[in-house]
Amino acid sequence: MVRSGRFVRGTGSKSMRRQFAHDGLLRRLARRPRAYLAVALPLAIPFILASVSNNAAVTQASTSPASRASMIVMPLRYDELTAPSSATLPEHSVLLTLEEGDTLDSVLLAGGLGHSDAALLNNEFGKTVDLRRLRPGHLLRFHYDTAGAVDSVEMKVSGWGEIDAVRGPTGFAITPRQAQQTEIDTVVAAQIDSSLYEALRLTGETPQLVQELVDVFQWDIDFFALQKGDSFSLVVKKKFAGPDVTGYGPIVAARFTHGGQTFEAFLCQTADGRAGYYARNGSPLRKQFLRAPLQFSRITSKFSVSRFHPLLHYFRPHHGVDYGAPIGTPVMTTADGVVMAATYNHGEGNYIRIRHTSSIETSYLHLSRFAKGIKPGRKVTQGEVIGYVGMTGLATGPHLDYRISDNGTWLDPLKMKSITPDPLRGESLAAFRSSVASFGPKLAAPAQQMAAFAAKRRALF
C-alpha cells in the first residue's frame, strides 16, 4: 500500500511489491553504477562467451569433429612455466669494447670474471702490453661454457695483436700473439673542396699524412692559399700490424696541382745518407728559405710601403707579412742560420733576428716566448722551432710579423725567390731515375681513383 507517495513494506499485492522492488533497484543502480557493474560483469562474461561459442558452432556445423578438436586451445597456467636450466644453455661468447673511462680490470669484471681472476689476468696482460697506453676501441671476447662460467678471454689490442687466456685445471694459460708488421706502398689521391685536412680525411687517412705532405712541398707551395679544385696524389709506405693501420713511413712520391701549376716530388737518399725530395729532373725541392715560418695559419696583413697602423693611427710602412694564429703556435726558422738577437722592445715585443748569409737576415716579431735554448750565437737549422706566436709589443691580436732584409733593405717575403742547392749527379741521379720510372705511373692515374672514390662516397649517403 502507498502512503504519502512511499511504499510501506508488508502492504499491497505481490505484483505491486515486485514493481516497487524493481524500481528501487534501478534507482540504486543509477546512483552507484560502477559498484553494480563490478558485480554484474564477471557474472555476465560466461554467458557472453557461451553465446559466441554457440554462434561459432553454428557457422562451423560442417567442420569435422577432428578439425574441431584440433582448434581447441587449452588454457596456459603461469605456474606451469619453468625457466630453462643453465645446463641447457649452449656455449657462447660476449664481446665487450674498452670505452672512455674504463680500465682493463673493470671490463674483466663486467665480462663475468671474479675479482681474483680479474686481478690475475690484469697482471698477466700487463706483462705483455703497457696497460697505461690502452685506448678506447680495444676489444675483449669472453667465452662461456654450458655452466655459464668464463673459460677463456681474448683481448685484441689494435696495432699490436692479441692475447689469449684459456682456463685450465691450474689456472689461466696466457698466450700473446703479436701481429705481423708490414709496410705497403699505398696510393692516395683527392681533390680539395674545403681544406687539405678534410680532403685527406675523406680518403680515410689521418692528420699525420697531412703534415708529411706539407713538409714535402713547403718550399714551393703556399699552403695558406690553397684553392678549391687543387688536387694531389701520393705514394706512401703505409704501416700495418696485421689488418690494423699503425702509421706511415715516408712519402716516396707525390704530385700536387695548385692554381693550375703542377709540382712533383720523389724521395731520394744520397751517398752521404741524407734523404730529400727532388723534382723529376733531379733538382732538389729543398730551398734556402721556407715559404712561411708557420703551418696552417692565415695571412692577415701583407708587405706594404704605407699601411694604416691600427694602434698608432697613422700611415707608415709595414716591412713584413703578418700571419694570424693562436697564441702558442710554433714558429720555425725559414733557413739555416745563427741567432743574432732574442730579446724584447716596446714596438716589436719579444722578437728573434737570425743571420743566414753575410747579407740576409730574418726577423720574427710579437712572440709570446722563445723556444728553449734560443739565445744569441745559437746555430739553428731550417724548420727548427725557435719561438711561439703571441701578441707582445704593439699588437692588436695574436700573430707573427715575419720580415726579411738584404743588406738592410726590406724584402717582400711573399715575392722572394729562393736559392736551390745543387741537383743530383752521377750514380745518385741514375738510382733516382729508376725510382721515378717506378713511382711516376702511380701518380699519373689519380683521376680514375678520385672518380671511383666519389662514386663510393655517394653510395654511403
Sine and cosine of phi, psi and omega as CSV:
sin_phi,cos_phi,sin_psi,cos_psi,sin_omega,cos_omega
0.00,0.00,0.49,-0.87,-0.07,-1.00
-0.95,-0.30,0.79,-0.61,0.07,-1.00
-0.80,-0.59,0.84,-0.55,0.02,-1.00
0.79,0.61,0.68,0.73,0.08,-1.00
0.96,0.27,0.24,0.97,-0.04,-1.00
-0.77,-0.63,0.68,-0.73,0.00,-1.00
-0.98,0.22,0.74,-0.67,0.03,-1.00
-0.98,-0.20,0.89,-0.46,-0.06,-1.00
-0.86,0.52,0.66,-0.75,0.02,-1.00
1.00,-0.03,0.01,1.00,-0.03,-1.00
-0.86,-0.51,0.32,-0.95,0.08,-1.00
0.99,0.10,0.09,-1.00,-0.03,-1.00
-0.98,0.20,0.22,-0.98,0.02,-1.00
-0.90,0.44,-0.63,0.78,-0.01,-1.00
-0.91,0.41,-0.59,0.81,0.03,-1.00
-0.93,0.37,-0.66,0.75,0.01,-1.00
-0.89,0.45,-0.64,0.77,0.05,-1.00
-0.90,0.44,-0.63,0.77,-0.01,-1.00
-0.90,0.45,-0.72,0.70,0.00,-1.00
-0.92,0.39,-0.58,0.81,0.05,-1.00
-0.90,0.45,-0.68,0.74,0.03,-1.00
-0.88,0.47,-0.69,0.72,0.02,-1.00
-0.90,0.44,-0.62,0.78,0.02,-1.00
-0.90,0.43,-0.64,0.77,0.03,-1.00
-0.88,0.48,-0.67,0.74,0.00,-1.00
-0.90,0.44,-0.65,0.76,0.00,-1.00
-0.90,0.43,-0.67,0.74,0.00,-1.00
-0.92,0.39,-0.60,0.80,0.04,-1.00
-0.91,0.42,-0.60,0.80,0.01,-1.00
-0.92,0.39,-0.58,0.81,-0.02,-1.00
-0.97,0.26,-0.60,0.80,-0.06,-1.00
-0.76,-0.66,0.94,0.33,-0.08,-1.00
-0.92,0.38,-0.61,0.80,-0.07,-1.00
-0.91,0.42,-0.64,0.77,-0.03,-1.00
-0.90,0.43,-0.69,0.73,-0.01,-1.00
-0.96,0.29,-0.53,0.85,0.04,-1.00
-0.91,0.41,-0.62,0.78,0.01,-1.00
-0.89,0.45,-0.53,0.85,0.02,-1.00
-0.99,0.16,-0.62,0.79,-0.13,-0.99
-0.98,0.18,-0.54,0.84,-0.11,-0.99
-0.89,0.45,-0.73,0.68,0.03,-1.00
-0.87,0.49,-0.54,0.84,0.00,-1.00
-0.96,0.30,-0.45,0.89,-0.07,-1.00
-1.00,0.07,-0.42,0.91,-0.09,-1.00
-0.85,0.53,-0.71,0.71,0.01,-1.00
-0.85,0.52,-0.62,0.79,0.00,-1.00
-0.92,0.38,-0.60,0.80,0.02,-1.00
-0.91,0.41,-0.70,0.71,0.00,-1.00
-0.90,0.44,-0.64,0.77,0.01,-1.00
-0.89,0.45,-0.61,0.79,0.02,-1.00
-0.91,0.42,-0.67,0.74,0.03,-1.00
-0.90,0.44,-0.67,0.74,0.01,-1.00
-0.89,0.45,-0.64,0.77,0.02,-1.00
-0.90,0.44,-0.66,0.76,0.02,-1.00
-0.90,0.44,-0.66,0.75,0.02,-1.00
-0.90,0.44,-0.62,0.79,0.01,-1.00
-0.90,0.44,-0.60,0.80,0.00,-1.00
-0.93,0.38,-0.69,0.72,-0.05,-1.00
-0.94,0.33,-0.39,0.92,-0.02,-1.00
-0.93,-0.37,0.55,0.83,-0.04,-1.00
-0.89,0.46,-0.43,0.90,-0.05,-1.00
-1.00,0.08,-0.12,0.99,-0.05,-1.00
-0.96,0.29,0.63,-0.78,-0.03,-1.00
-0.93,0.36,0.44,-0.90,0.03,-1.00
-0.85,0.52,-0.58,0.81,0.00,-1.00
-0.91,0.42,-0.66,0.75,0.02,-1.00
-0.90,0.43,-0.67,0.75,0.02,-1.00
-0.89,0.45,-0.61,0.79,0.00,-1.00
-0.91,0.41,-0.59,0.81,-0.02,-1.00
-0.95,0.31,-0.32,0.95,-0.02,-1.00
-1.00,0.02,-0.10,0.99,0.00,-1.00
-0.97,0.23,0.81,-0.58,0.01,-1.00
-0.96,-0.29,0.87,-0.49,0.00,-1.00
-0.97,0.25,0.66,-0.75,0.03,-1.00
-0.90,0.45,0.58,-0.82,-0.04,-1.00
-0.96,-0.29,0.80,-0.60,0.01,-1.00
-0.99,-0.12,0.72,-0.69,-0.05,-1.00
-0.90,0.44,-0.53,0.85,-0.02,-1.00
-0.95,0.31,-0.11,0.99,0.05,-1.00
-1.00,-0.03,-0.17,0.99,0.03,-1.00
-0.99,0.14,0.74,-0.67,0.01,-1.00
-0.81,-0.59,0.61,-0.79,0.04,-1.00
-0.94,0.34,0.60,-0.80,0.03,-1.00
-0.92,0.39,0.58,-0.82,0.02,-1.00
-0.95,0.31,0.43,-0.90,-0.03,-1.00
-0.88,0.47,-0.41,0.91,-0.02,-1.00
-0.93,0.37,-0.34,0.94,-0.03,-1.00
-1.00,0.03,-0.17,0.99,0.01,-1.00
-0.96,0.28,0.69,-0.72,0.01,-1.00
-0.97,0.24,0.27,-0.96,0.17,-0.99
-0.89,0.45,0.63,-0.78,-0.05,-1.00
-0.44,-0.90,0.17,-0.99,-0.02,-1.00
-0.78,-0.62,0.45,-0.89,0.09,-1.00
-0.78,-0.62,0.72,-0.69,-0.03,-1.00
-0.96,-0.29,0.84,-0.55,0.04,-1.00
-0.89,-0.46,0.54,-0.84,-0.01,-1.00
-0.93,-0.36,0.70,-0.71,0.09,-1.00
-0.95,0.32,0.86,-0.51,-0.06,-1.00
-0.91,-0.41,0.12,-0.99,-0.02,-1.00
-0.84,0.54,0.78,-0.63,0.01,-1.00
1.00,-0.02,-0.19,0.98,0.02,-1.00
-0.98,0.22,0.43,-0.90,0.25,-0.97
-0.88,-0.47,0.31,-0.95,0.03,-1.00
-0.86,0.51,-0.65,0.76,-0.01,-1.00
-0.88,0.48,-0.67,0.74,-0.02,-1.00
-0.91,0.41,-0.59,0.81,0.02,-1.00
-0.95,0.32,-0.60,0.80,0.05,-1.00
-0.89,0.46,-0.65,0.76,0.05,-1.00
-0.92,0.39,-0.65,0.76,0.02,-1.00
-0.90,0.43,-0.46,0.89,0.01,-1.00
-0.98,0.20,-0.13,0.99,0.08,-1.00
0.92,-0.40,0.03,1.00,0.04,-1.00
-0.98,0.18,0.49,-0.87,0.12,-0.99
-0.97,0.26,0.18,-0.98,-0.06,-1.00
-0.88,0.47,-0.64,0.77,-0.03,-1.00
-0.93,0.37,-0.69,0.73,0.03,-1.00
-0.91,0.41,-0.65,0.76,0.01,-1.00
-0.89,0.45,-0.67,0.74,0.02,-1.00
-0.91,0.41,-0.61,0.79,0.02,-1.00
-0.90,0.45,-0.77,0.64,-0.02,-1.00
-0.92,0.38,-0.59,0.80,0.05,-1.00
-0.85,0.52,-0.66,0.75,0.01,-1.00
-0.94,0.33,-0.68,0.73,-0.02,-1.00
-0.92,0.38,-0.68,0.73,0.03,-1.00
-0.90,0.44,-0.56,0.83,-0.01,-1.00
-0.92,0.39,-0.30,0.96,0.06,-1.00
-0.97,0.24,-0.33,0.94,-0.05,-1.00
-0.98,-0.20,-0.69,0.72,-0.01,-1.00
-0.82,-0.57,0.44,-0.90,0.04,-1.00
-0.98,0.19,0.96,-0.28,-0.07,-1.00
-0.90,0.44,-0.37,0.93,0.03,-1.00
-0.94,0.33,-0.31,0.95,-0.03,-1.00
-0.99,-0.14,0.06,1.00,0.03,-1.00
-0.91,0.41,0.69,-0.73,-0.05,-1.00
-0.84,-0.54,0.39,-0.92,0.07,-1.00
-0.81,0.59,0.65,-0.76,0.01,-1.00
0.90,-0.43,-0.33,0.94,0.06,-1.00
-0.92,0.39,0.54,-0.84,-0.12,-0.99
-0.93,-0.38,0.57,-0.82,0.13,-0.99
-0.77,-0.64,0.78,-0.62,0.02,-1.00
-0.94,-0.34,0.83,-0.55,0.03,-1.00
-0.97,-0.26,0.80,-0.60,0.05,-1.00
-0.96,-0.29,0.73,-0.69,-0.06,-1.00
-0.91,-0.41,0.64,-0.77,0.08,-1.00
-0.99,0.13,-0.06,-1.00,-0.07,-1.00
-0.93,0.37,-0.31,0.95,0.04,-1.00
-1.00,0.05,-0.02,1.00,0.02,-1.00
1.00,0.08,0.19,0.98,0.01,-1.00
-1.00,-0.10,0.53,-0.85,0.03,-1.00
-0.96,0.28,0.87,-0.50,0.02,-1.00
-0.94,-0.34,-0.14,0.99,0.10,-0.99
-0.32,-0.95,0.48,-0.88,0.05,-1.00
-0.74,-0.67,0.75,-0.66,0.05,-1.00
-0.86,-0.51,0.81,-0.58,-0.01,-1.00
-0.91,-0.41,0.81,-0.58,0.03,-1.00
-0.97,-0.24,0.89,-0.45,0.02,-1.00
-0.98,-0.20,0.94,-0.34,-0.06,-1.00
-0.85,0.52,0.75,-0.66,0.02,-1.00
0.99,0.12,0.04,1.00,0.03,-1.00
-0.77,-0.63,-0.85,0.53,-0.04,-1.00
0.41,-0.91,-0.60,-0.80,-0.06,-1.00
-0.70,-0.72,0.42,-0.91,0.11,-0.99
-0.78,-0.62,0.81,-0.58,0.01,-1.00
-0.96,-0.28,0.64,-0.77,0.10,-0.99
-0.76,-0.65,0.93,-0.37,-0.04,-1.00
-0.92,-0.39,0.80,-0.60,-0.03,-1.00
-0.96,0.28,0.72,-0.69,0.06,-1.00
-0.80,-0.60,-0.11,-0.99,-0.02,-1.00
-0.87,0.49,-0.50,0.86,-0.07,-1.00
-0.94,-0.33,0.13,0.99,0.00,-1.00
0.73,-0.69,-0.30,-0.95,-0.04,-1.00
-1.00,0.02,0.70,-0.71,0.13,-0.99
-0.99,-0.12,0.85,-0.52,-0.09,-1.00
-0.99,-0.16,0.78,-0.62,0.01,-1.00
-0.75,-0.66,0.97,-0.25,0.09,-1.00
-0.99,0.17,0.64,-0.77,0.03,-1.00
-0.75,-0.66,0.99,-0.11,0.01,-1.00
-0.97,0.23,0.71,-0.70,-0.04,-1.00
-0.95,0.33,0.46,-0.89,0.02,-1.00
-0.94,0.35,0.74,-0.67,-0.01,-1.00
-1.00,-0.03,0.81,-0.59,-0.01,-1.00
-0.69,-0.72,0.35,-0.94,0.13,-0.99
-0.80,-0.60,0.76,-0.65,-0.05,-1.00
-0.80,-0.60,0.77,-0.63,0.10,-1.00
-0.92,0.39,0.88,-0.48,-0.10,-0.99
-0.85,-0.52,0.72,-0.70,0.04,-1.00
-1.00,-0.07,0.77,-0.64,0.05,-1.00
-0.82,-0.58,0.75,-0.66,-0.01,-1.00
-0.62,-0.78,0.60,-0.80,0.00,-1.00
-0.31,-0.95,0.30,-0.95,0.10,-0.99
-0.90,-0.43,0.64,-0.77,-0.08,-1.00
-1.00,0.07,0.83,-0.56,0.10,-1.00
-0.97,-0.25,-0.69,0.73,-0.02,-1.00
-0.83,-0.56,-0.70,0.71,0.00,-1.00
-0.39,-0.92,0.32,-0.95,0.04,-1.00
-0.90,0.44,-0.65,0.76,0.01,-1.00
-0.86,0.51,-0.74,0.67,-0.04,-1.00
-0.92,0.40,-0.61,0.79,0.01,-1.00
-0.88,0.47,-0.69,0.72,0.02,-1.00
-0.95,0.32,-0.58,0.82,0.03,-1.00
-0.89,0.46,-0.62,0.78,0.00,-1.00
-0.93,0.36,-0.34,0.94,0.10,-1.00
-1.00,0.09,-0.07,1.00,0.00,-1.00
1.00,-0.05,0.13,0.99,-0.01,-1.00
-1.00,-0.05,0.14,-0.99,-0.11,-0.99
-0.96,-0.28,0.24,-0.97,0.01,-1.00
-0.86,0.51,-0.40,0.92,0.03,-1.00
-0.84,0.55,-0.62,0.79,-0.01,-1.00
-0.95,0.31,-0.49,0.87,0.07,-1.00
-0.86,0.51,-0.74,0.67,-0.03,-1.00
-0.90,0.44,-0.64,0.77,0.01,-1.00
-0.89,0.45,-0.66,0.75,-0.01,-1.00
-0.92,0.40,-0.64,0.77,0.05,-1.00
-0.89,0.46,-0.66,0.76,-0.01,-1.00
-0.89,0.45,-0.53,0.85,-0.02,-1.00
-0.92,0.40,-0.71,0.70,-0.14,-0.99
-0.95,-0.30,0.30,0.95,-0.11,-0.99
-0.90,0.43,-0.33,0.94,-0.01,-1.00
-1.00,0.09,-0.38,0.93,-0.13,-0.99
-0.92,-0.40,-0.43,0.90,-0.10,-0.99
-0.90,-0.43,0.75,-0.66,0.10,-1.00
-1.00,0.06,0.98,-0.20,-0.08,-1.00
-0.96,0.28,-0.07,1.00,0.14,-0.99
-0.99,0.17,-0.25,0.97,-0.13,-0.99
-0.88,-0.47,0.44,0.90,0.05,-1.00
-0.88,0.47,0.54,-0.84,-0.06,-1.00
-0.86,-0.51,0.43,-0.90,0.10,-0.99
-0.89,0.47,0.77,-0.64,-0.05,-1.00
0.97,-0.25,-0.29,0.96,0.14,-0.99
-0.87,0.49,0.51,-0.86,-0.05,-1.00
-0.61,-0.79,0.26,-0.97,0.01,-1.00
-0.44,-0.90,0.37,-0.93,0.17,-0.99
-0.59,-0.81,0.50,-0.86,-0.04,-1.00
-0.45,-0.89,0.38,-0.93,0.12,-0.99
-0.88,-0.47,0.85,-0.53,-0.05,-1.00
-0.77,-0.64,0.53,-0.85,0.09,-1.00
-0.99,0.14,0.96,-0.29,-0.04,-1.00
-1.00,-0.03,0.76,-0.65,-0.07,-1.00
-0.99,-0.10,0.69,-0.72,-0.02,-1.00
-0.78,-0.62,0.55,-0.84,0.25,-0.97
-0.88,-0.47,0.99,-0.15,-0.18,-0.98
0.91,0.42,-0.79,-0.61,0.02,-1.00
-1.00,0.01,-0.07,1.00,-0.10,-1.00
-1.00,-0.01,0.72,-0.70,0.09,-1.00
-0.98,0.21,0.79,-0.61,-0.02,-1.00
-0.94,-0.34,-0.19,0.98,0.00,-1.00
0.42,-0.91,-0.30,-0.95,-0.06,-1.00
-0.76,-0.65,0.57,-0.82,0.25,-0.97
-1.00,0.05,-0.34,-0.94,-0.01,-1.00
-0.96,0.28,0.46,-0.89,0.20,-0.98
-0.95,0.31,0.82,-0.57,-0.06,-1.00
-1.00,-0.10,-0.34,0.94,0.06,-1.00
-0.35,-0.94,0.55,-0.84,-0.02,-1.00
-0.43,-0.90,0.48,-0.87,0.09,-1.00
-0.70,-0.71,0.72,-0.69,-0.02,-1.00
-0.71,-0.71,0.82,-0.57,0.05,-1.00
-0.96,-0.29,0.88,-0.48,-0.06,-1.00
-0.73,-0.69,0.85,-0.52,0.02,-1.00
0.86,0.51,0.54,0.84,0.01,-1.00
1.00,0.07,-0.09,1.00,0.01,-1.00
-0.95,-0.32,0.73,-0.69,-0.06,-1.00
-0.96,-0.28,0.73,-0.68,0.04,-1.00
-0.89,-0.46,0.61,-0.79,0.04,-1.00
-0.82,-0.57,0.47,-0.88,0.00,-1.00
-0.57,-0.82,0.68,-0.73,0.04,-1.00
-0.73,-0.68,0.72,-0.69,-0.03,-1.00
-0.97,0.24,0.68,-0.73,0.04,-1.00
-0.57,-0.82,0.67,-0.74,0.06,-1.00
-0.97,-0.26,0.83,-0.56,-0.07,-1.00
-0.99,0.12,0.10,-0.99,-0.07,-1.00
-0.89,0.45,-0.45,0.89,0.00,-1.00
-1.00,0.10,0.08,1.00,0.05,-1.00
1.00,0.00,-0.03,1.00,0.01,-1.00
-1.00,0.05,0.69,-0.72,0.00,-1.00
-0.97,-0.25,0.61,-0.80,0.02,-1.00
-0.39,-0.92,0.11,-0.99,-0.01,-1.00
-0.96,-0.28,0.65,-0.76,-0.07,-1.00
-0.74,-0.67,0.49,-0.87,0.10,-1.00
-0.96,0.28,0.14,-0.99,-0.08,-1.00
-0.85,0.52,-0.50,0.87,-0.02,-1.00
-1.00,0.06,0.04,1.00,0.05,-1.00
1.00,-0.08,0.03,1.00,0.04,-1.00
-1.00,0.10,0.65,-0.76,-0.08,-1.00
-0.95,0.31,0.57,-0.82,0.08,-1.00
-0.98,0.20,-0.48,0.88,-0.04,-1.00
-0.90,0.43,0.81,-0.59,0.02,-1.00
-0.94,-0.33,0.12,-0.99,0.00,-1.00
-0.91,0.41,-0.56,0.83,-0.03,-1.00
-0.82,-0.57,0.65,-0.76,0.16,-0.99
-0.94,0.34,0.37,-0.93,0.03,-1.00
-0.93,0.36,-0.51,0.86,-0.04,-1.00
-0.44,-0.90,0.46,-0.89,0.00,-1.00
-1.00,0.05,-0.02,1.00,0.00,-1.00
-0.80,-0.60,0.33,-0.95,0.08,-1.00
-0.87,-0.49,0.68,-0.74,0.08,-1.00
0.84,0.54,0.87,0.50,0.07,-1.00
-0.75,-0.66,-0.30,-0.95,0.02,-1.00
-0.61,-0.80,0.50,-0.87,0.02,-1.00
-1.00,0.08,0.84,-0.54,-0.01,-1.00
-0.97,-0.24,-0.33,0.94,0.04,-1.00
-0.39,-0.92,0.71,-0.70,-0.05,-1.00
-0.99,-0.16,0.12,-0.99,0.05,-1.00
-0.87,0.49,0.71,-0.70,-0.05,-1.00
-0.44,-0.90,0.56,-0.83,0.05,-1.00
-1.00,0.08,-0.21,0.98,0.02,-1.00
-0.43,-0.90,0.96,-0.27,0.01,-1.00
-0.77,-0.64,0.66,-0.76,0.02,-1.00
-0.96,0.28,0.87,-0.49,-0.03,-1.00
-0.98,0.21,0.80,-0.60,-0.10,-0.99
-0.93,0.36,-0.32,0.95,0.01,-1.00
-0.97,-0.24,-0.63,0.77,-0.02,-1.00
-0.99,0.12,-0.33,0.94,0.08,-1.00
0.88,0.47,0.66,0.75,0.19,-0.98
-0.46,-0.89,0.28,-0.96,-0.05,-1.00
-0.99,0.13,0.69,-0.73,0.07,-1.00
-0.36,-0.93,0.31,-0.95,-0.04,-1.00
-0.90,0.43,0.55,-0.84,0.13,-0.99
-0.89,-0.46,0.96,-0.29,-0.19,-0.98
-1.00,0.00,0.27,0.96,0.00,-1.00
-0.56,-0.83,-0.18,-0.98,0.06,-1.00
-0.88,-0.48,0.77,-0.63,0.02,-1.00
-1.00,-0.06,0.78,-0.62,0.07,-1.00
-0.92,-0.38,0.92,-0.39,0.04,-1.00
-0.97,0.23,0.76,-0.65,-0.02,-1.00
-0.33,-0.94,0.39,-0.92,0.01,-1.00
-0.90,0.45,0.47,-0.88,0.07,-1.00
-0.86,0.51,0.72,-0.69,0.00,-1.00
0.99,-0.14,-0.10,0.99,0.04,-1.00
-0.90,0.44,0.76,-0.65,-0.04,-1.00
-0.89,0.46,0.64,-0.77,0.05,-1.00
-0.91,-0.41,0.77,-0.63,-0.04,-1.00
-0.96,-0.29,0.51,-0.86,0.17,-0.99
-0.97,0.26,0.68,-0.74,-0.11,-0.99
-0.99,0.12,-0.12,0.99,0.02,-1.00
-0.33,-0.95,0.29,-0.96,0.08,-1.00
-0.89,0.46,0.55,-0.84,0.02,-1.00
0.04,-1.00,-0.23,-0.97,-0.03,-1.00
-0.81,-0.59,0.72,-0.69,0.01,-1.00
-0.94,0.33,0.83,-0.56,0.02,-1.00
-0.99,-0.14,-0.53,0.85,-0.01,-1.00
-0.47,-0.88,0.60,-0.80,0.12,-0.99
-0.53,-0.85,1.00,0.00,-0.16,-0.99
-0.47,-0.88,-0.27,-0.96,-0.05,-1.00
-0.75,-0.67,0.62,-0.78,0.26,-0.97
-0.61,-0.79,0.19,-0.98,-0.17,-0.99
-0.88,0.47,-0.67,0.74,-0.07,-1.00
-0.99,0.14,-0.70,0.71,-0.10,-0.99
-1.00,-0.03,-0.16,0.99,-0.03,-1.00
0.92,0.39,-0.55,-0.83,0.12,-0.99
-0.96,0.29,0.85,-0.53,-0.03,-1.00
-0.66,-0.75,0.40,-0.92,0.05,-1.00
-0.80,-0.59,0.69,-0.72,0.10,-0.99
-0.86,-0.52,0.76,-0.64,-0.07,-1.00
-0.83,-0.56,0.73,-0.68,0.07,-1.00
-0.99,-0.12,0.78,-0.62,-0.06,-1.00
-0.96,-0.29,-0.62,0.79,0.11,-0.99
-0.73,-0.68,-0.12,-0.99,0.01,-1.00
-0.91,0.42,-0.29,0.96,-0.06,-1.00
-0.82,-0.58,-0.41,0.91,-0.13,-0.99
-0.99,-0.15,0.75,-0.66,0.07,-1.00
-0.75,-0.67,0.48,-0.88,0.12,-0.99
-0.85,-0.52,0.50,-0.87,0.00,-1.00
-0.78,-0.63,0.55,-0.83,-0.05,-1.00
-0.74,-0.67,0.94,-0.34,-0.20,-0.98
-0.95,-0.32,0.35,-0.94,0.11,-0.99
0.92,0.40,0.50,0.87,-0.02,-1.00
-0.94,0.35,0.50,-0.86,0.09,-1.00
-0.98,0.21,-0.58,0.81,0.05,-1.00
-0.28,-0.96,0.20,-0.98,0.04,-1.00
-0.99,-0.12,0.45,-0.89,0.09,-1.00
-0.94,0.34,0.37,-0.93,-0.04,-1.00
-0.87,0.49,0.76,-0.66,0.07,-1.00
1.00,0.05,-0.06,1.00,-0.01,-1.00
-0.98,0.17,0.90,-0.43,0.01,-1.00
-0.38,-0.92,0.28,-0.96,-0.02,-1.00
-0.83,0.56,0.70,-0.71,-0.01,-1.00
1.00,-0.08,-0.20,0.98,-0.02,-1.00
-0.98,0.22,0.75,-0.66,0.07,-1.00
-0.99,0.12,0.68,-0.73,0.00,-1.00
-0.80,-0.61,0.44,-0.90,0.00,-1.00
-0.92,-0.40,0.41,-0.91,-0.04,-1.00
-0.81,0.58,0.77,-0.64,0.01,-1.00
1.00,0.01,-0.08,1.00,0.00,-1.00
-0.96,0.28,0.66,-0.75,0.03,-1.00
-0.96,0.27,0.82,-0.57,-0.04,-1.00
-0.92,-0.40,-0.32,0.95,-0.02,-1.00
-0.18,-0.98,-0.19,-0.98,-0.09,-1.00
-0.64,-0.77,0.60,-0.80,-0.06,-1.00
-0.85,0.53,0.63,-0.77,0.06,-1.00
-0.51,-0.86,-0.36,-0.93,0.06,-1.00
-0.56,-0.83,0.66,0.75,0.04,-1.00
-0.98,0.20,0.36,-0.93,-0.03,-1.00
0.98,0.22,-0.47,-0.88,0.00,-1.00
-0.99,0.11,1.00,0.03,-0.03,-1.00
-0.62,-0.79,0.65,-0.76,0.01,-1.00
-1.00,-0.07,-0.19,0.98,-0.01,-1.00
-0.23,-0.97,0.18,-0.98,-0.02,-1.00
-0.92,0.39,0.83,-0.56,0.03,-1.00
-0.23,-0.97,0.20,-0.98,0.12,-0.99
-0.91,-0.41,0.78,-0.63,0.12,-0.99
-0.99,-0.17,0.94,-0.35,-0.08,-1.00
-0.96,-0.28,0.78,-0.63,-0.08,-1.00
-0.73,-0.69,0.50,-0.87,0.06,-1.00
-0.76,-0.65,0.70,-0.72,0.05,-1.00
-0.75,-0.66,0.56,-0.83,0.03,-1.00
-0.82,-0.57,0.95,-0.30,-0.07,-1.00
0.81,0.59,0.62,0.78,0.06,-1.00
1.00,0.02,-0.12,0.99,0.02,-1.00
-1.00,-0.09,0.79,-0.61,-0.04,-1.00
-0.97,0.23,0.70,-0.72,0.01,-1.00
-0.92,-0.39,0.49,-0.87,0.08,-1.00
-0.98,0.20,0.92,-0.39,-0.04,-1.00
-0.86,0.52,-0.48,0.87,-0.03,-1.00
-0.98,0.22,-0.25,0.97,-0.02,-1.00
-0.92,-0.38,0.02,1.00,-0.07,-1.00
-0.97,0.26,0.75,-0.66,0.06,-1.00
-1.00,-0.06,0.82,-0.58,-0.10,-0.99
-1.00,0.05,0.30,-0.95,0.01,-1.00
-1.00,-0.04,0.68,-0.73,-0.03,-1.00
-0.97,-0.25,0.72,-0.70,0.06,-1.00
-0.90,0.43,0.06,-1.00,-0.04,-1.00
-0.92,0.40,0.55,-0.84,0.02,-1.00
-0.98,0.21,0.10,-0.99,0.04,-1.00
-0.95,0.32,0.50,-0.87,0.04,-1.00
-0.59,-0.81,0.30,-0.95,0.14,-0.99
0.88,0.48,-0.72,-0.69,-0.07,-1.00
-0.91,0.42,-0.57,0.82,0.02,-1.00
-0.89,0.46,-0.64,0.77,0.02,-1.00
-0.93,0.37,-0.62,0.79,0.01,-1.00
-0.90,0.43,-0.70,0.72,0.03,-1.00
-0.91,0.42,-0.59,0.81,0.00,-1.00
-0.91,0.40,-0.67,0.74,-0.01,-1.00
-0.90,0.44,-0.55,0.84,0.07,-1.00
-0.90,0.43,-0.64,0.77,0.04,-1.00
-0.92,0.40,-0.64,0.77,0.03,-1.00
-0.89,0.46,-0.66,0.75,0.00,-1.00
-0.90,0.44,-0.50,0.87,-0.01,-1.00
-0.98,0.18,-0.70,0.71,-0.11,-0.99
-0.99,-0.11,-0.34,0.94,-0.02,-1.00
-0.83,0.56,-0.74,0.67,0.00,-1.00
-0.88,0.48,-0.49,0.87,0.01,-1.00
-0.93,0.36,-0.48,0.88,0.03,-1.00
-0.99,0.16,-0.31,0.95,-0.11,-0.99
-0.99,0.13,-0.08,1.00,-0.06,-1.00
-0.86,-0.52,0.68,0.73,0.01,-1.00
-0.97,0.26,-0.44,0.90,-0.08,-1.00
-0.88,0.47,-0.70,0.71,0.00,-1.00
-0.91,0.42,-0.63,0.78,0.00,-1.00
-0.91,0.41,-0.67,0.74,-0.01,-1.00
-0.92,0.39,-0.60,0.80,0.03,-1.00
-0.91,0.42,-0.67,0.74,0.02,-1.00
-0.91,0.42,-0.65,0.76,0.01,-1.00
-0.92,0.38,-0.64,0.77,0.01,-1.00
-0.88,0.48,-0.66,0.75,0.03,-1.00
-0.90,0.44,-0.67,0.74,-0.01,-1.00
-0.91,0.41,-0.64,0.77,-0.02,-1.00
-0.92,0.40,-0.61,0.79,0.03,-1.00
-0.90,0.43,-0.56,0.83,-0.04,-1.00
-0.94,0.34,-0.28,0.96,-0.03,-1.00
-0.98,0.19,-0.25,0.97,-0.10,-1.00
-0.90,-0.43,0.00,0.00,0.00,0.00
